[in-house]
């Protein structure tokens, strides 16, 4: 059974950096686009970034453009989220997800069919 496992979260001061990793089990990882979402307390889960199957195309929500970078290593079945210039408003649980084949878009939770358990990112001011 395919699973996604996130790691790399933690507590960091504003302006600091973290790199999140999402390791996938199974042999079909390279066939799928992947995404990162986040959910702050009392808020809905929101799109952060997405990457296509080869890594040649990436997309970001406006609030993280220029600060976050999504990447993937298909040989390692892993997708990454490098987060620089972290702000207190980035505090959330971060989830990686596998985009459903033929999904309508990349921005909604309903476009993804497999989720990790999440990793907490806390940015102190």
Buried (B, 14 or more C-beta within 10 A) or exposed (E): EBEBBBEBBEEBEEEBEBBBBBBBEBEEBBEBBBBBBBBBEEEEBBBBBBBBBEBEEBBBBEEBEEBBBBBBEBEEBBBBBBBBEBBEEBBBBBBBBBBBEEBEEBBBBEBBEBBBEBBEBBBEE
